[in-house]
């Protein structure tokens, strides 16, 4: 069954559901971390960041996902934020990060700040695990 991560956007960023690109201008790491927490016990999932343009996303099985690519793409450079940028494909430095390093990295570099871990997990559980959640 093909994954569609639109439910992450719908639950955490309901105002951005019709324009998910807005999430990728300052909240991509929150979206990626939420998706990671949601799927980490269900799928093979990993956190990724681009160290050059400061974008965060996840990989589940063989596909990469972010708020603008909820159905996933096989090449991280096919994520819409990179397609839109028209930058040189050799410019990016991708790094697979473990959970602790991801939180530390984005806690220092996040444009909008990274919510304290316990607060974020509590908010995530309240929003994501509601009965209306569909997969």
N, C-alpha and C positions, 0 to 999 in steps of 0.2 A: 504494500500500500504506500502510495506516494505521500510524503509529508507536506503539510502546509502550515507554516508557523504564524499565520495571520492572527491566530488566537493570542499570541504573546503581545502583539501590538494592540489588539482590541482590549485586552485586560489592563495593560500597564500604561498605554498611551492612547486612550479612546479618542482624543481630539485629533490624533494624527492618522486615524485609520484610512482616511481618503487621501492623505498626502504623507506617506511614511518616510519620504526623503527628509522631512524636517527632523526626524529622530536621528538621522545620520549627521546632523549639524550640532552635536554636543551631547547626545544621549546614546550613541551607538554602543558604548561599553555597558551601560545599564541594560539595554535591550539584550545584548549578547550574554551578559551574566545571568539575566533572568531566564533566557532560553536554555542556557547551560544547566542551571539549577533544576529547571523543569524536566529536562531530558536525561540528566546524568545517571539516573538509576534505571532508565528504560532503554537507552540506546548507547552506541559508542559515540561519544561526543567529546569535542575538545574546543578549547578557547584559542582564538587567534587574534593577533594584532599586526597592523602594518606600522612599523617603526618609523617610516618616512612621512606618511600623510596622517598618521594618528587615526586609524580606523580600526574598530573592533568588530569581530564577527565570530561565528562558530562553524565547526564542521561536524556533521552527523554522518556517520558511515563514509560515503564517498563524496558528499556534497557540502558546499559552503552556503551559509545562510546569514542574512542580515535583515533589517526591517524592510528594505526595498526588494529583497529577493526571498520572499517567504517560502517559495517552492524549491529553492536551492539551485545552485549552479555547480558544474564540475570543475571549473577553473575560477579561483578567487578573483582573477582580473575581470571576470564576467559579472561580478557584483555590480549593480547599477551605479554605485558611487564612483567606481573606477571607469565604467563605460562613459558616464557623463563627463568625467574630468578630462578625457582625451590626453592624458599624460603619457609620456614614454613608458612602455611596459617594463623596461629595465630599471625604472626608478624606485620601485617598491622593495622594501625589506620585510618579508613576512616572518613572523615568529609564533610558533605554537607555545602557549604558556600554560603552566599549571595554575590551579585556582588561586593559590596564595600569591604567586608572582603577578598574575593578572590584576588582582585587587590592589596590590602595592603599586604596580605600574600606572594604572588608571587613577588611583587615589592621588597621585602626584601630577598627572598630566591631564586629567579630565577637565574639559571646559566648564562643565556645570557641577563639578564635584562628585565624588563617589559616596553614596550613602554608607554610613557605618554598616558593616556586614550583618550584624544581628538585626538591625532595623530593616535592612533591605530584605532579608529572608522572611521576617515576620510579615512585612507588607506584601511580599510576593506570595506567600502561602495564603493570605487572605484573598488576594485578587485572582490568582491563577487557579486555585482549587475549588472555585465555586461550581455549583451543579450545572451551570450553563456552558461549562468548558466542553468543547467538542474537538475531537481529533480526526 
